[in-house]
Structures are given as C-alpha cells and as structure tokens.
C-alpha cells in the first residue's frame, strides 16, 4: 500500500510511525493535532505551504523503509 495525498494524516502516522519524523522535519505540527484525523495529506500540505510532490515522495520512501524494518520489538 502506498501513501496517497487523500490519506488522512492520522492514519498515515499510525500505519507508518516513522513518517512522524517527516512531518516534524517539515515543521508540520500534525503530531497530536486534533485535526489530523480529519485532514488529508493534501490538506496538511496546503495548510503548511509544503510542496506536495516532494513531501509525498519523502513520506513514501520513509513508509517503505518502515515496512521493510517491520514492527518494533520490545
């Protein structure tokens, strides 16, 4: 499954926790935001004036490496 601009921000961060760092690196304060469960990635990019294509590419690369790493072990 690949991340689309129509995915909800909260869903992306829950499915691929490593993507939280991408949001933070772009100074997007979506982590813990009550709107994250309503905003899509597209909405967040518009709100924070972040280049959508570049941001999506970074999210997808991070999610792919998160999938390869598998779930965190205690």
CHARMM internal coordinates of N, CA and C (Angstrom, degrees):
IC EDIT
DIST 1 N 1 CA 1.4475
DIST 1 CA 1 C 1.5317
ANGL 1 N 1 CA 1 C 108.69
DIST 1 C 2 N 1.2928
ANGL 1 CA 1 C 2 N 116.26
DIHE 1 N 1 CA 1 C 2 N 133.64
DIST 2 N 2 CA 1.4565
ANGL 1 C 2 N 2 CA 121.01
DIHE 1 CA 1 C 2 N 2 CA 179.44
DIST 2 CA 2 C 1.5234
ANGL 2 N 2 CA 2 C 110.45
DIHE 1 C 2 N 2 CA 2 C -109.50
DIST 2 C 3 N 1.2960
ANGL 2 CA 2 C 3 N 116.47
DIHE 2 N 2 CA 2 C 3 N 152.24
DIST 3 N 3 CA 1.4612
ANGL 2 C 3 N 3 CA 121.31
DIHE 2 CA 2 C 3 N 3 CA -179.72
DIST 3 CA 3 C 1.5245
ANGL 3 N 3 CA 3 C 108.98
DIHE 2 C 3 N 3 CA 3 C -77.62
DIST 3 C 4 N 1.3272
ANGL 3 CA 3 C 4 N 115.56
DIHE 3 N 3 CA 3 C 4 N 132.58
DIST 4 N 4 CA 1.4620
ANGL 3 C 4 N 4 CA 122.14
DIHE 3 CA 3 C 4 N 4 CA 177.02
DIST 4 CA 4 C 1.5291
ANGL 4 N 4 CA 4 C 108.87
DIHE 3 C 4 N 4 CA 4 C -113.73
DIST 4 C 5 N 1.2988
ANGL 4 CA 4 C 5 N 115.82
DIHE 4 N 4 CA 4 C 5 N 159.28
DIST 5 N 5 CA 1.4666
ANGL 4 C 5 N 5 CA 120.00
DIHE 4 CA 4 C 5 N 5 CA 179.80
DIST 5 CA 5 C 1.5246
ANGL 5 N 5 CA 5 C 111.42
DIHE 4 C 5 N 5 CA 5 C -65.71
DIST 5 C 6 N 1.3177
ANGL 5 CA 5 C 6 N 116.99
DIHE 5 N 5 CA 5 C 6 N -15.69
DIST 6 N 6 CA 1.4618
ANGL 5 C 6 N 6 CA 121.50
DIHE 5 CA 5 C 6 N 6 CA -179.90
DIST 6 CA 6 C 1.5280
ANGL 6 N 6 CA 6 C 113.62
DIHE 5 C 6 N 6 CA 6 C -89.56
DIST 6 C 7 N 1.3516
ANGL 6 CA 6 C 7 N 116.86
DIHE 6 N 6 CA 6 C 7 N -5.08
DIST 7 N 7 CA 1.4643
ANGL 6 C 7 N 7 CA 119.70
DIHE 6 CA 6 C 7 N 7 CA 177.53
DIST 7 CA 7 C 1.5276
ANGL 7 N 7 CA 7 C 110.06
DIHE 6 C 7 N 7 CA 7 C -71.23
DIST 7 C 8 N 1.3103
ANGL 7 CA 7 C 8 N 115.79
DIHE 7 N 7 CA 7 C 8 N 145.47
DIST 8 N 8 CA 1.4579
ANGL 7 C 8 N 8 CA 120.37
DIHE 7 CA 7 C 8 N 8 CA 176.45
DIST 8 CA 8 C 1.5286
ANGL 8 N 8 CA 8 C 109.70
DIHE 7 C 8 N 8 CA 8 C -71.63
DIST 8 C 9 N 1.3196
ANGL 8 CA 8 C 9 N 115.88
DIHE 8 N 8 CA 8 C 9 N 139.83
DIST 9 N 9 CA 1.4602
ANGL 8 C 9 N 9 CA 122.19
DIHE 8 CA 8 C 9 N 9 CA -177.94
DIST 9 CA 9 C 1.5313
ANGL 9 N 9 CA 9 C 110.69
DIHE 8 C 9 N 9 CA 9 C -55.63
DIST 9 C 10 N 1.3186
ANGL 9 CA 9 C 10 N 117.00
DIHE 9 N 9 CA 9 C 10 N -47.06
DIST 10 N 10 CA 1.4679
ANGL 9 C 10 N 10 CA 121.14
DIHE 9 CA 9 C 10 N 10 CA -178.84
DIST 10 CA 10 C 1.5231
ANGL 10 N 10 CA 10 C 111.27
DIHE 9 C 10 N 10 CA 10 C -60.51
DIST 10 C 11 N 1.3274
ANGL 10 CA 10 C 11 N 117.07
DIHE 10 N 10 CA 10 C 11 N -41.27
DIST 11 N 11 CA 1.4654
ANGL 10 C 11 N 11 CA 120.91
DIHE 10 CA 10 C 11 N 11 CA 179.02
DIST 11 CA 11 C 1.5292
ANGL 11 N 11 CA 11 C 111.33
DIHE 10 C 11 N 11 CA 11 C -63.19
DIST 11 C 12 N 1.3247
ANGL 11 CA 11 C 12 N 116.37
DIHE 11 N 11 CA 11 C 12 N -40.07
DIST 12 N 12 CA 1.4745
ANGL 11 C 12 N 12 CA 120.61
DIHE 11 CA 11 C 12 N 12 CA 179.48
DIST 12 CA 12 C 1.5215
ANGL 12 N 12 CA 12 C 109.72
DIHE 11 C 12 N 12 CA 12 C -62.77
DIST 12 C 13 N 1.3265
ANGL 12 CA 12 C 13 N 116.98
DIHE 12 N 12 CA 12 C 13 N -48.61
DIST 13 N 13 CA 1.4714
ANGL 12 C 13 N 13 CA 120.03
DIHE 12 CA 12 C 13 N 13 CA -177.35
DIST 13 CA 13 C 1.5307
ANGL 13 N 13 CA 13 C 112.24
DIHE 12 C 13 N 13 CA 13 C -67.08
DIST 13 C 14 N 1.3196
ANGL 13 CA 13 C 14 N 117.14
DIHE 13 N 13 CA 13 C 14 N -31.85
DIST 14 N 14 CA 1.4722
ANGL 13 C 14 N 14 CA 119.53
DIHE 13 CA 13 C 14 N 14 CA 178.28
DIST 14 CA 14 C 1.5362
ANGL 14 N 14 CA 14 C 111.42
DIHE 13 C 14 N 14 CA 14 C -74.28
DIST 14 C 15 N 1.3238
ANGL 14 CA 14 C 15 N 116.56
DIHE 14 N 14 CA 14 C 15 N -40.93
DIST 15 N 15 CA 1.4718
ANGL 14 C 15 N 15 CA 120.66
DIHE 14 CA 14 C 15 N 15 CA -178.03
DIST 15 CA 15 C 1.5213
ANGL 15 N 15 CA 15 C 111.66
DIHE 14 C 15 N 15 CA 15 C -73.01
DIST 15 C 16 N 1.3327
ANGL 15 CA 15 C 16 N 116.16
DIHE 15 N 15 CA 15 C 16 N -38.66
DIST 16 N 16 CA 1.4679
ANGL 15 C 16 N 16 CA 121.80
DIHE 15 CA 15 C 16 N 16 CA -178.90
DIST 16 CA 16 C 1.5271
ANGL 16 N 16 CA 16 C 108.89
DIHE 15 C 16 N 16 CA 16 C -127.72
DIST 16 C 17 N 1.3273
ANGL 16 CA 16 C 17 N 118.70
DIHE 16 N 16 CA 16 C 17 N 82.27
DIST 17 N 17 CA 1.4707
ANGL 16 C 17 N 17 CA 121.80
DIHE 16 CA 16 C 17 N 17 CA -175.88
DIST 17 CA 17 C 1.5379
ANGL 17 N 17 CA 17 C 113.96
DIHE 16 C 17 N 17 CA 17 C -55.27
DIST 17 C 18 N 1.3027
ANGL 17 CA 17 C 18 N 117.79
DIHE 17 N 17 CA 17 C 18 N -28.65
DIST 18 N 18 CA 1.4698
ANGL 17 C 18 N 18 CA 119.99
DIHE 17 CA 17 C 18 N 18 CA 179.62
DIST 18 CA 18 C 1.5282
ANGL 18 N 18 CA 18 C 111.64
DIHE 17 C 18 N 18 CA 18 C -63.25
DIST 18 C 19 N 1.3271
ANGL 18 CA 18 C 19 N 117.97
DIHE 18 N 18 CA 18 C 19 N -21.27
DIST 19 N 19 CA 1.4639
ANGL 18 C 19 N 19 CA 120.54
DIHE 18 CA 18 C 19 N 19 CA -179.91
DIST 19 CA 19 C 1.5245
ANGL 19 N 19 CA 19 C 112.21
DIHE 18 C 19 N 19 CA 19 C -71.08
DIST 19 C 20 N 1.3069
ANGL 19 CA 19 C 20 N 117.56
DIHE 19 N 19 CA 19 C 20 N -15.52
DIST 20 N 20 CA 1.4673
ANGL 19 C 20 N 20 CA 120.64
DIHE 19 CA 19 C 20 N 20 CA 177.47
DIST 20 CA 20 C 1.5283
ANGL 20 N 20 CA 20 C 109.39
DIHE 19 C 20 N 20 CA 20 C -56.22
DIST 20 C 21 N 1.3192
ANGL 20 CA 20 C 21 N 117.13
DIHE 20 N 20 CA 20 C 21 N -40.85
DIST 21 N 21 CA 1.4573
ANGL 20 C 21 N 21 CA 121.78
DIHE 20 CA 20 C 21 N 21 CA 179.35
DIST 21 CA 21 C 1.5318
ANGL 21 N 21 CA 21 C 110.70
DIHE 20 C 21 N 21 CA 21 C -61.27
DIST 21 C 22 N 1.3139
ANGL 21 CA 21 C 22 N 118.21
DIHE 21 N 21 CA 21 C 22 N -36.32
DIST 22 N 22 CA 1.4705
ANGL 21 C 22 N 22 CA 121.56
DIHE 21 CA 21 C 22 N 22 CA 179.56
DIST 22 CA 22 C 1.5306
ANGL 22 N 22 CA 22 C 109.66
DIHE 21 C 22 N 22 CA 22 C -64.27
DIST 22 C 23 N 1.3261
ANGL 22 CA 22 C 23 N 117.15
DIHE 22 N 22 CA 22 C 23 N -44.84
DIST 23 N 23 CA 1.4592
ANGL 22 C 23 N 23 CA 120.40
DIHE 22 CA 22 C 23 N 23 CA 177.70
DIST 23 CA 23 C 1.5312
ANGL 23 N 23 CA 23 C 110.17
DIHE 22 C 23 N 23 CA 23 C -60.20
DIST 23 C 24 N 1.3204
ANGL 23 CA 23 C 24 N 116.69
DIHE 23 N 23 CA 23 C 24 N -45.92
DIST 24 N 24 CA 1.4586
ANGL 23 C 24 N 24 CA 120.59
DIHE 23 CA 23 C 24 N 24 CA -179.15
DIST 24 CA 24 C 1.5247
ANGL 24 N 24 CA 24 C 111.97
DIHE 23 C 24 N 24 CA 24 C -65.50
DIST 24 C 25 N 1.3177
ANGL 24 CA 24 C 25 N 117.64
DIHE 24 N 24 CA 24 C 25 N -40.35
DIST 25 N 25 CA 1.4652
ANGL 24 C 25 N 25 CA 121.36
DIHE 24 CA 24 C 25 N 25 CA 179.19
DIST 25 CA 25 C 1.5233
ANGL 25 N 25 CA 25 C 112.28
DIHE 24 C 25 N 25 CA 25 C -61.68
DIST 25 C 26 N 1.3263
ANGL 25 CA 25 C 26 N 116.33
DIHE 25 N 25 CA 25 C 26 N -27.69
DIST 26 N 26 CA 1.4664
ANGL 25 C 26 N 26 CA 121.02
DIHE 25 CA 25 C 26 N 26 CA 179.13
DIST 26 CA 26 C 1.5328
ANGL 26 N 26 CA 26 C 111.81
DIHE 25 C 26 N 26 CA 26 C -94.75
DIST 26 C 27 N 1.3317
ANGL 26 CA 26 C 27 N 114.95
DIHE 26 N 26 CA 26 C 27 N 13.43
DIST 27 N 27 CA 1.4675
ANGL 26 C 27 N 27 CA 122.07
DIHE 26 CA 26 C 27 N 27 CA 178.74
DIST 27 CA 27 C 1.5354
ANGL 27 N 27 CA 27 C 112.39
DIHE 26 C 27 N 27 CA 27 C 57.87
DIST 27 C 28 N 1.3088
ANGL 27 CA 27 C 28 N 114.48
DIHE 27 N 27 CA 27 C 28 N 33.01
DIST 28 N 28 CA 1.4652
ANGL 27 C 28 N 28 CA 120.98
DIHE 27 CA 27 C 28 N 28 CA 176.57
DIST 28 CA 28 C 1.5293
ANGL 28 N 28 CA 28 C 106.73
DIHE 27 C 28 N 28 CA 28 C -95.72
DIST 28 C 29 N 1.2930
ANGL 28 CA 28 C 29 N 116.31
DIHE 28 N 28 CA 28 C 29 N 120.09
DIST 29 N 29 CA 1.4632
ANGL 28 C 29 N 29 CA 120.54
DIHE 28 CA 28 C 29 N 29 CA -175.65
DIST 29 CA 29 C 1.5247
ANGL 29 N 29 CA 29 C 111.53
DIHE 28 C 29 N 29 CA 29 C -91.07
DIST 29 C 30 N 1.3138
ANGL 29 CA 29 C 30 N 115.17
DIHE 29 N 29 CA 29 C 30 N 46.09
DIST 30 N 30 CA 1.4637
ANGL 29 C 30 N 30 CA 121.48
DIHE 29 CA 29 C 30 N 30 CA -177.64
DIST 30 CA 30 C 1.5263
ANGL 30 N 30 CA 30 C 112.24
DIHE 29 C 30 N 30 CA 30 C -78.36
DIST 30 C 31 N 1.3159
ANGL 30 CA 30 C 31 N 116.91
DIHE 30 N 30 CA 30 C 31 N -24.44
DIST 31 N 31 CA 1.4554
ANGL 30 C 31 N 31 CA 121.28
DIHE 30 CA 30 C 31 N 31 CA -178.44
DIST 31 CA 31 C 1.5251
ANGL 31 N 31 CA 31 C 108.71
DIHE 30 C 31 N 31 CA 31 C -67.35
DIST 31 C 32 N 1.3221
ANGL 31 CA 31 C 32 N 115.78
DIHE 31 N 31 CA 31 C 32 N 117.76
DIST 32 N 32 CA 1.4549
ANGL 31 C 32 N 32 CA 121.09
DIHE 31 CA 31 C 32 N 32 CA -179.50
DIST 32 CA 32 C 1.5184
ANGL 32 N 32 CA 32 C 114.54
DIHE 31 C 32 N 32 CA 32 C 82.55
DIST 32 C 33 N 1.3074
ANGL 32 CA 32 C 33 N 117.48
DIHE 32 N 32 CA 32 C 33 N -0.39
DIST 33 N 33 CA 1.4627
ANGL 32 C 33 N 33 CA 121.22
DIHE 32 CA 32 C 33 N 33 CA -179.94
DIST 33 CA 33 C 1.5356
ANGL 33 N 33 CA 33 C 109.46
DIHE 32 C 33 N 33 CA 33 C -74.85
DIST 33 C 34 N 1.3255
ANGL 33 CA 33 C 34 N 117.90
DIHE 33 N 33 CA 33 C 34 N 133.07
DIST 34 N 34 CA 1.4646
ANGL 33 C 34 N 34 CA 119.61
DIHE 33 CA 33 C 34 N 34 CA 179.86
DIST 34 CA 34 C 1.5343
ANGL 34 N 34 CA 34 C 113.52
DIHE 33 C 34 N 34 CA 34 C -67.18
DIST 34 C 35 N 1.3189
ANGL 34 CA 34 C 35 N 117.55
DIHE 34 N 34 CA 34 C 35 N -15.05
DIST 35 N 35 CA 1.4664
ANGL 34 C 35 N 35 CA 121.67
DIHE 34 CA 34 C 35 N 35 CA 179.63
DIST 35 CA 35 C 1.5335
ANGL 35 N 35 CA 35 C 111.42
DIHE 34 C 35 N 35 CA 35 C -86.09
DIST 35 C 36 N 1.3294
ANGL 35 CA 35 C 36 N 117.84
DIHE 35 N 35 CA 35 C 36 N -14.56
DIST 36 N 36 CA 1.4692
ANGL 35 C 36 N 36 CA 121.70
DIHE 35 CA 35 C 36 N 36 CA -175.83
DIST 36 CA 36 C 1.5262
ANGL 36 N 36 CA 36 C 113.10
DIHE 35 C 36 N 36 CA 36 C -58.34
DIST 36 C 37 N 1.3228
ANGL 36 CA 36 C 37 N 117.15
DIHE 36 N 36 CA 36 C 37 N -26.16
DIST 37 N 37 CA 1.4670
ANGL 36 C 37 N 37 CA 119.20
DIHE 36 CA 36 C 37 N 37 CA 179.29
DIST 37 CA 37 C 1.5285
ANGL 37 N 37 CA 37 C 111.91
DIHE 36 C 37 N 37 CA 37 C -82.36
DIST 37 C 38 N 1.3222
ANGL 37 CA 37 C 38 N 116.69
DIHE 37 N 37 CA 37 C 38 N -4.33
DIST 38 N 38 CA 1.4654
ANGL 37 C 38 N 38 CA 121.59
DIHE 37 CA 37 C 38 N 38 CA 178.01
DIST 38 CA 38 C 1.5287
ANGL 38 N 38 CA 38 C 112.90
DIHE 37 C 38 N 38 CA 38 C -114.61
DIST 38 C 39 N 1.3307
ANGL 38 CA 38 C 39 N 116.61
DIHE 38 N 38 CA 38 C 39 N -28.90
DIST 39 N 39 CA 1.4661
ANGL 38 C 39 N 39 CA 121.11
DIHE 38 CA 38 C 39 N 39 CA -177.96
DIST 39 CA 39 C 1.5193
ANGL 39 N 39 CA 39 C 111.94
DIHE 38 C 39 N 39 CA 39 C -83.10
DIST 39 C 40 N 1.3140
ANGL 39 CA 39 C 40 N 114.99
DIHE 39 N 39 CA 39 C 40 N 138.48
DIST 40 N 40 CA 1.4598
ANGL 39 C 40 N 40 CA 120.06
DIHE 39 CA 39 C 40 N 40 CA 172.02
DIST 40 CA 40 C 1.5256
ANGL 40 N 40 CA 40 C 108.41
DIHE 39 C 40 N 40 CA 40 C -84.69
DIST 40 C 41 N 1.3158
ANGL 40 CA 40 C 41 N 116.12
DIHE 40 N 40 CA 40 C 41 N 169.76
DIST 41 N 41 CA 1.4629
ANGL 40 C 41 N 41 CA 120.57
DIHE 40 CA 40 C 41 N 41 CA 174.89
DIST 41 CA 41 C 1.5283
ANGL 41 N 41 CA 41 C 109.16
DIHE 40 C 41 N 41 CA 41 C -58.55
DIST 41 C 42 N 1.3101
ANGL 41 CA 41 C 42 N 115.94
DIHE 41 N 41 CA 41 C 42 N -39.64
DIST 42 N 42 CA 1.4598
ANGL 41 C 42 N 42 CA 121.77
DIHE 41 CA 41 C 42 N 42 CA 178.23
DIST 42 CA 42 C 1.5328
ANGL 42 N 42 CA 42 C 110.82
DIHE 41 C 42 N 42 CA 42 C -59.99
DIST 42 C 43 N 1.3264
ANGL 42 CA 42 C 43 N 116.84
DIHE 42 N 42 CA 42 C 43 N -46.55
DIST 43 N 43 CA 1.4669
ANGL 42 C 43 N 43 CA 121.18
DIHE 42 CA 42 C 43 N 43 CA 178.01
DIST 43 CA 43 C 1.5273
ANGL 43 N 43 CA 43 C 111.02
DIHE 42 C 43 N 43 CA 43 C -59.15
DIST 43 C 44 N 1.3317
ANGL 43 CA 43 C 44 N 116.10
DIHE 43 N 43 CA 43 C 44 N -44.36
DIST 44 N 44 CA 1.4677
ANGL 43 C 44 N 44 CA 120.95
DIHE 43 CA 43 C 44 N 44 CA -178.19
DIST 44 CA 44 C 1.5277
ANGL 44 N 44 CA 44 C 110.71
DIHE 43 C 44 N 44 CA 44 C -63.86
DIST 44 C 45 N 1.3211
ANGL 44 CA 44 C 45 N 116.78
DIHE 44 N 44 CA 44 C 45 N -41.15
DIST 45 N 45 CA 1.4670
ANGL 44 C 45 N 45 CA 120.26
DIHE 44 CA 44 C 45 N 45 CA 178.02
DIST 45 CA 45 C 1.5210
ANGL 45 N 45 CA 45 C 110.93
DIHE 44 C 45 N 45 CA 45 C -62.57
DIST 45 C 46 N 1.3157
ANGL 45 CA 45 C 46 N 116.50
DIHE 45 N 45 CA 45 C 46 N -42.69
DIST 46 N 46 CA 1.4678
ANGL 45 C 46 N 46 CA 120.60
DIHE 45 CA 45 C 46 N 46 CA 177.26
DIST 46 CA 46 C 1.5282
ANGL 46 N 46 CA 46 C 110.87
DIHE 45 C 46 N 46 CA 46 C -62.62
DIST 46 C 47 N 1.3156
ANGL 46 CA 46 C 47 N 115.92
DIHE 46 N 46 CA 46 C 47 N -47.26
DIST 47 N 47 CA 1.4636
ANGL 46 C 47 N 47 CA 121.54
DIHE 46 CA 46 C 47 N 47 CA -177.21
DIST 47 CA 47 C 1.5296
ANGL 47 N 47 CA 47 C 112.30
DIHE 46 C 47 N 47 CA 47 C -61.27
DIST 47 C 48 N 1.3289
ANGL 47 CA 47 C 48 N 115.73
DIHE 47 N 47 CA 47 C 48 N -39.15
DIST 48 N 48 CA 1.4691
ANGL 47 C 48 N 48 CA 120.74
DIHE 47 CA 47 C 48 N 48 CA -175.53
DIST 48 CA 48 C 1.5282
ANGL 48 N 48 CA 48 C 113.37
DIHE 47 C 48 N 48 CA 48 C -100.84
DIST 48 C 49 N 1.3257
ANGL 48 CA 48 C 49 N 116.37
DIHE 48 N 48 CA 48 C 49 N 4.46
DIST 49 N 49 CA 1.4679
ANGL 48 C 49 N 49 CA 122.65
DIHE 48 CA 48 C 49 N 49 CA 179.08
DIST 49 CA 49 C 1.5310
ANGL 49 N 49 CA 49 C 112.07
DIHE 48 C 49 N 49 CA 49 C 54.38
DIST 49 C 50 N 1.3212
ANGL 49 CA 49 C 50 N 114.43
DIHE 49 N 49 CA 49 C 50 N 51.04
DIST 50 N 50 CA 1.4678
ANGL 49 C 50 N 50 CA 122.47
DIHE 49 CA 49 C 50 N 50 CA 179.01
DIST 50 CA 50 C 1.5224
ANGL 50 N 50 CA 50 C 108.25
DIHE 49 C 50 N 50 CA 50 C -107.88
DIST 50 C 51 N 1.3260
ANGL 50 CA 50 C 51 N 116.59
DIHE 50 N 50 CA 50 C 51 N 138.73
DIST 51 N 51 CA 1.4612
ANGL 50 C 51 N 51 CA 121.15
DIHE 50 CA 50 C 51 N 51 CA 178.45
DIST 51 CA 51 C 1.5276
ANGL 51 N 51 CA 51 C 109.69
DIHE 50 C 51 N 51 CA 51 C -61.53
DIST 51 C 52 N 1.3157
ANGL 51 CA 51 C 52 N 116.04
DIHE 51 N 51 CA 51 C 52 N 115.28
DIST 52 N 52 CA 1.4694
ANGL 51 C 52 N 52 CA 123.30
DIHE 51 CA 51 C 52 N 52 CA -174.26
DIST 52 CA 52 C 1.5313
ANGL 52 N 52 CA 52 C 112.70
DIHE 51 C 52 N 52 CA 52 C -59.33
DIST 52 C 53 N 1.3107
ANGL 52 CA 52 C 53 N 116.70
DIHE 52 N 52 CA 52 C 53 N -49.03
DIST 53 N 53 CA 1.4698
ANGL 52 C 53 N 53 CA 120.41
DIHE 52 CA 52 C 53 N 53 CA -175.94
DIST 53 CA 53 C 1.5248
ANGL 53 N 53 CA 53 C 111.25
DIHE 52 C 53 N 53 CA 53 C -63.58
DIST 53 C 54 N 1.3202
ANGL 53 CA 53 C 54 N 116.82
DIHE 53 N 53 CA 53 C 54 N -45.97
DIST 54 N 54 CA 1.4677
ANGL 53 C 54 N 54 CA 120.72
DIHE 53 CA 53 C 54 N 54 CA -179.49
DIST 54 CA 54 C 1.5279
ANGL 54 N 54 CA 54 C 110.72
DIHE 53 C 54 N 54 CA 54 C -66.09
DIST 54 C 55 N 1.3287
ANGL 54 CA 54 C 55 N 116.19
DIHE 54 N 54 CA 54 C 55 N -41.31
DIST 55 N 55 CA 1.4593
ANGL 54 C 55 N 55 CA 120.45
DIHE 54 CA 54 C 55 N 55 CA -179.60
DIST 55 CA 55 C 1.5330
ANGL 55 N 55 CA 55 C 110.86
DIHE 54 C 55 N 55 CA 55 C -64.75
DIST 55 C 56 N 1.3222
ANGL 55 CA 55 C 56 N 116.43
DIHE 55 N 55 CA 55 C 56 N -45.53
DIST 56 N 56 CA 1.4716
ANGL 55 C 56 N 56 CA 120.22
DIHE 55 CA 55 C 56 N 56 CA 178.19
DIST 56 CA 56 C 1.5237
ANGL 56 N 56 CA 56 C 111.05
DIHE 55 C 56 N 56 CA 56 C -60.56
DIST 56 C 57 N 1.3212
ANGL 56 CA 56 C 57 N 116.71
DIHE 56 N 56 CA 56 C 57 N -41.82
DIST 57 N 57 CA 1.4671
ANGL 56 C 57 N 57 CA 120.18
DIHE 56 CA 56 C 57 N 57 CA 179.23
DIST 57 CA 57 C 1.5277
ANGL 57 N 57 CA 57 C 110.40
DIHE 56 C 57 N 57 CA 57 C -60.58
DIST 57 C 58 N 1.3330
ANGL 57 CA 57 C 58 N 116.07
DIHE 57 N 57 CA 57 C 58 N -42.09
DIST 58 N 58 CA 1.4641
ANGL 57 C 58 N 58 CA 120.00
DIHE 57 CA 57 C 58 N 58 CA 179.60
DIST 58 CA 58 C 1.5305
ANGL 58 N 58 CA 58 C 111.46
DIHE 57 C 58 N 58 CA 58 C -68.28
DIST 58 C 59 N 1.3300
ANGL 58 CA 58 C 59 N 116.26
DIHE 58 N 58 CA 58 C 59 N -41.48
DIST 59 N 59 CA 1.4711
ANGL 58 C 59 N 59 CA 119.70
DIHE 58 CA 58 C 59 N 59 CA 176.44
DIST 59 CA 59 C 1.5221
ANGL 59 N 59 CA 59 C 111.06
DIHE 58 C 59 N 59 CA 59 C -59.55
DIST 59 C 60 N 1.3306
ANGL 59 CA 59 C 60 N 115.65
DIHE 59 N 59 CA 59 C 60 N -46.34
DIST 60 N 60 CA 1.4739
ANGL 59 C 60 N 60 CA 120.34
DIHE 59 CA 59 C 60 N 60 CA -177.68
DIST 60 CA 60 C 1.5222
ANGL 60 N 60 CA 60 C 111.64
DIHE 59 C 60 N 60 CA 60 C -64.28
DIST 60 C 61 N 1.3175
ANGL 60 CA 60 C 61 N 117.80
DIHE 60 N 60 CA 60 C 61 N -41.44
DIST 61 N 61 CA 1.4689
ANGL 60 C 61 N 61 CA 120.95
DIHE 60 CA 60 C 61 N 61 CA 178.76
DIST 61 CA 61 C 1.5235
ANGL 61 N 61 CA 61 C 110.42
DIHE 60 C 61 N 61 CA 61 C -64.30
DIST 61 C 62 N 1.3113
ANGL 61 CA 61 C 62 N 116.52
DIHE 61 N 61 CA 61 C 62 N -41.77
DIST 62 N 62 CA 1.4663
ANGL 61 C 62 N 62 CA 120.80
DIHE 61 CA 61 C 62 N 62 CA 179.61
DIST 62 CA 62 C 1.5245
ANGL 62 N 62 CA 62 C 110.37
DIHE 61 C 62 N 62 CA 62 C -67.50
DIST 62 C 63 N 1.3168
ANGL 62 CA 62 C 63 N 117.43
DIHE 62 N 62 CA 62 C 63 N -41.93
DIST 63 N 63 CA 1.4632
ANGL 62 C 63 N 63 CA 121.27
DIHE 62 CA 62 C 63 N 63 CA 179.10
DIST 63 CA 63 C 1.5221
ANGL 63 N 63 CA 63 C 110.73
DIHE 62 C 63 N 63 CA 63 C -63.89
DIST 63 C 64 N 1.3199
ANGL 63 CA 63 C 64 N 117.13
DIHE 63 N 63 CA 63 C 64 N -39.04
DIST 64 N 64 CA 1.4689
ANGL 63 C 64 N 64 CA 121.01
DIHE 63 CA 63 C 64 N 64 CA 179.32
DIST 64 CA 64 C 1.5177
ANGL 64 N 64 CA 64 C 110.37
DIHE 63 C 64 N 64 CA 64 C -63.30
DIST 64 C 65 N 1.3247
ANGL 64 CA 64 C 65 N 117.14
DIHE 64 N 64 CA 64 C 65 N -42.41
DIST 65 N 65 CA 1.4663
ANGL 64 C 65 N 65 CA 119.17
DIHE 64 CA 64 C 65 N 65 CA 179.25
DIST 65 CA 65 C 1.5254
ANGL 65 N 65 CA 65 C 110.41
DIHE 64 C 65 N 65 CA 65 C -71.10
DIST 65 C 66 N 1.3221
ANGL 65 CA 65 C 66 N 117.91
DIHE 65 N 65 CA 65 C 66 N -30.77
DIST 66 N 66 CA 1.4613
ANGL 65 C 66 N 66 CA 122.59
DIHE 65 CA 65 C 66 N 66 CA 176.37
DIST 66 CA 66 C 1.5265
ANGL 66 N 66 CA 66 C 109.52
DIHE 65 C 66 N 66 CA 66 C -66.10
DIST 66 C 67 N 1.3332
ANGL 66 CA 66 C 67 N 117.36
DIHE 66 N 66 CA 66 C 67 N -41.23
DIST 67 N 67 CA 1.4679
ANGL 66 C 67 N 67 CA 121.34
DIHE 66 CA 66 C 67 N 67 CA 177.87
DIST 67 CA 67 C 1.5288
ANGL 67 N 67 CA 67 C 111.30
DIHE 66 C 67 N 67 CA 67 C -64.24
DIST 67 C 68 N 1.3244
ANGL 67 CA 67 C 68 N 116.09
DIHE 67 N 67 CA 67 C 68 N -39.61
DIST 68 N 68 CA 1.4738
ANGL 67 C 68 N 68 CA 120.65
DIHE 67 CA 67 C 68 N 68 CA -179.73
DIST 68 CA 68 C 1.5117
ANGL 68 N 68 CA 68 C 110.34
DIHE 67 C 68 N 68 CA 68 C -65.92
DIST 68 C 69 N 1.3364
ANGL 68 CA 68 C 69 N 116.84
DIHE 68 N 68 CA 68 C 69 N -41.26
DIST 69 N 69 CA 1.4543
ANGL 68 C 69 N 69 CA 121.50
DIHE 68 CA 68 C 69 N 69 CA -178.33
DIST 69 CA 69 C 1.5197
ANGL 69 N 69 CA 69 C 111.87
DIHE 68 C 69 N 69 CA 69 C -67.17
DIST 69 C 70 N 1.3284
ANGL 69 CA 69 C 70 N 115.99
DIHE 69 N 69 CA 69 C 70 N -28.83
DIST 70 N 70 CA 1.4603
ANGL 69 C 70 N 70 CA 120.26
DIHE 69 CA 69 C 70 N 70 CA -179.77
DIST 70 CA 70 C 1.5090
ANGL 70 N 70 CA 70 C 111.17
DIHE 69 C 70 N 70 CA 70 C 80.03
DIST 70 C 71 N 1.3205
ANGL 70 CA 70 C 71 N 116.20
DIHE 70 N 70 CA 70 C 71 N -176.41
DIST 71 N 71 CA 1.4567
ANGL 70 C 71 N 71 CA 120.38
DIHE 70 CA 70 C 71 N 71 CA -178.11
DIST 71 CA 71 C 1.5250
ANGL 71 N 71 CA 71 C 111.61
DIHE 70 C 71 N 71 CA 71 C -68.14
DIST 71 C 72 N 1.3139
ANGL 71 CA 71 C 72 N 114.88
DIHE 71 N 71 CA 71 C 72 N 148.61
DIST 72 N 72 CA 1.4755
ANGL 71 C 72 N 72 CA 119.73
DIHE 71 CA 71 C 72 N 72 CA 178.23
DIST 72 CA 72 C 1.5102
ANGL 72 N 72 CA 72 C 109.32
DIHE 71 C 72 N 72 CA 72 C -66.96
DIST 72 C 73 N 1.3161
ANGL 72 CA 72 C 73 N 115.19
DIHE 72 N 72 CA 72 C 73 N 144.50
DIST 73 N 73 CA 1.4691
ANGL 72 C 73 N 73 CA 120.30
DIHE 72 CA 72 C 73 N 73 CA 178.56
DIST 73 CA 73 C 1.5148
ANGL 73 N 73 CA 73 C 109.08
DIHE 72 C 73 N 73 CA 73 C -107.78
DIST 73 C 74 N 1.3252
ANGL 73 CA 73 C 74 N 116.69
DIHE 73 N 73 CA 73 C 74 N 142.96
DIST 74 N 74 CA 1.4803
ANGL 73 C 74 N 74 CA 119.57
DIHE 73 CA 73 C 74 N 74 CA -179.29
DIST 74 CA 74 C 1.5044
ANGL 74 N 74 CA 74 C 111.88
DIHE 73 C 74 N 74 CA 74 C -69.29
END
COOR INIT
IC SEED 1 N 1 CA 1 C
IC BUILD
